[in-house]
Amino acid sequence: MKVFKFGGASLESIERIKHVGEIVQSFPEDKILIVISAMGKTTNDLEKVAQHFYMRKREIAAQLLFNIEQQHLLIAEQLLGNKTNALFGQLQEFFTEAEWTLGEKPLRPYDYYYDQLVGLGELLSTAIVSAYFNQAGLNNVWLDVRDVFRTDSTFRDANIDWEVTQRNVNEKVKPLFNTTNVIITQGFIGSTDQNESVTLGREGSDFSAAVFANLLDAESQTIWKDVEGLKNADPKLFPNTINIPEISFSEVIEMAYYGAQVIHPKTIKPLQNKDIPLYVKCFLDKNLPGTVIKENVDVAQLPPLIVLKKNQVLLTITSKDFGFITEDKISDIYDIFHALKIKINLMQNAAISFSCCIDNTPEKIEQLIKTLHNHYKITYNEGLELLTVRYNKNGLLEELAKGKTILLEQRALQTTQLLMKQPSEQTI
């Protein structure tokens, strides 16, 4: 049994959706569970719906949702050729559910409403693809992952209840393979024990596929992307990138931790724990070798690995009374970051200050500043880039940092991180 994951780029046109069907049909003897993301930029569009709703701009939110509805109905009509298919009733149910949310007053935290609305994209894409596959002769069963993935109520970053989810997989997923070779379900979303929708973190569909691979004891997981395979850097940001034929689980999880967008950070653990290889293949040409991620790979074969995170913020937290930032103060500061779900990408401690690099999430930074403001002075720099290089060779790091101002730097035996570029500084 194999697990496939197709992302939004593989579904952004009618031609690509049909091509996905051709890829699946080329594995006629295999039982395949397919995890699918939202189409194209649908998740971004739904985030705007959630934002306007929470700002009580309901008319704008409703119009944005209507636009998304029309886009998906048009795709469904183009694929199926008519409106009599049961799919259209299913799509209407999904949109009605979203409209109910928009009809509420936003009395709960933003993250809750985000999850009720943004997960709609995966439900729409999987329903459309499943209906098209069935009409094209590729028989499959559509599965609502919210009936399978049980989580806690950490909205926007929910944690899987592995025991309950394993039981659900055994009872609700495995028996389906007795009547079909193909199951289509959603990535990114799950449900609490109160039947409230949750998301597993941005780009969480890779992780969803890995959870299924682990719980189904799959022989492999394949992520189908619009690149030849895993590269040593993002080809959109760096010229002359190098394809990596094979790489270890540990190296990929390091790259993901530092911000590489190829594999979701949580994806590797469920696969490594059961030694399930992960393939990164090109959906534009399935015959390309791609990359295999597995347990043991000689690091001497690897090129320099480069990760660049943009839109970073450097926060410097300084005690107002000149008290030392010792272990107890750092512990308190960490607790606040944890409560606000703010990940620290790089940090440095001085006598009376604590500096850290974080993603630029304005609403969370505002909450952080309000929480710390009584006891600390906070300064911050915006518009920064965090460069991480593993296995630096032939002056590559120096070339990448040329002409940039380095605000923060950390060097280890294999890894160097530079926080670069000098914007204007603001003091709160």
Phi, psi and omega in degrees: 000135181243155172243126176249145172232127176245129181269180184300326182296330181283354183238012190278001175210162178301317182298319181290322177299317177297324180292324175302318177300320179296322178297312181296320180295340180281002175239061189293336184267352186263145168274127188227128168260124185251123175257128186236138176273178173292154182288136172049237183257026184300320180299317177299318181294320179290329174299322177294323175301311181298318181296314181292322176300314184291334176276009179064029174258069190294323182297319178293316179300316181295321179293319178297318179295320178299319179298319179296319179300312182296321179299316182287324177296322178295316178299316180298317179297318180294325181281319188263338176082357179200170181253011182272347180297145180299342179306319187294327174292322178296317179298319180297322177298319179297315181291326176297319178299317178294322179295325176300318178298316180295338179279351180277163168272133183286081182263345179261170182299155182304319184301327178296311181292327175306311184290328179290333184259317190286330178293350178302326184302319180290324178296318180295311185297316183291322179297317180294313181296319180298314180296319179295315180302313181298318179293329181276003178093005178261087187297135182206168176242131176273136183232131175276110185296341179292343175275355185243308184279107174266133184227175168278188183256035174277087186296140182076352177203053188290150179256134181289134167273099189294324182294310180293319181294322176298318178297319178295320177298315181297322186271328190246341184253306184304318180298335180297330180289353174285340183240352180211155175264349185229126173243135178244127180216180188262151166263171166081337188237162176201199183210146174278176178287355174262011181062032174264131181292143176226162170243157188259015184108146182304140183064029186281002181292326175301317180294319178303316180297321180293324176298313178298316180302316180296310187285340177263359184052050182293155177284335179194163169236138178236127173257119182265120185232177180265025176236164182293336182165197177285133178246167183282353177199166178289116182295342177284342183249335185229134175282162173058043176289161185243132175289143179248109182296320179210149183207154185276159175306316185296321180292320181293321180291329173295313179299317180296319180299321181280354172118005177298137187267000185291315182234133178298138185307327184273358188291323192290318187305310180300330180281313181299322183299334179241013177053048178261116182294146178246123178256136172249112186237161181265119180286345178284334177209093186293347181277349175294146186294329181069206181230141172248133178250122186215189190290305188240120176220138180289117182293341179296339179280347188278143171281174172303137180255126189238130176229130177236119176256122179264175178056050179260158178234135173258115177259133173240119185253113186241134181292132182291330183264013180065021174287147181295143173273083182262188189303321182292320178292318179298320179299318178296316180297317178300319180300322179292315177301317181296316181297327181269001180058045177255119180274133177269120183271335180198143181213160178207137184248134173239187186300309184239016180217157178227120181249141179209152177255129180223164173293148181278090176245094192306316184294325179285323178296321178298316178297321180298314182296319179298321182290322186269346194298330183294327187247348186225151168266132183243126170244152179211149174243134181251171174070033182263168176234135177253113181259128175238130178231124172254139179062053178300134181221146169054041175070019183300315183300314181297323180293319181292331182266000184300130178081358180261149173270129182266116180270329182210141183216139173222133180234133172235183185300317184249344189230136173235137177236134180232128172262118196238156174087140186246102175270183176288150182255140177240144178243131181263000000 
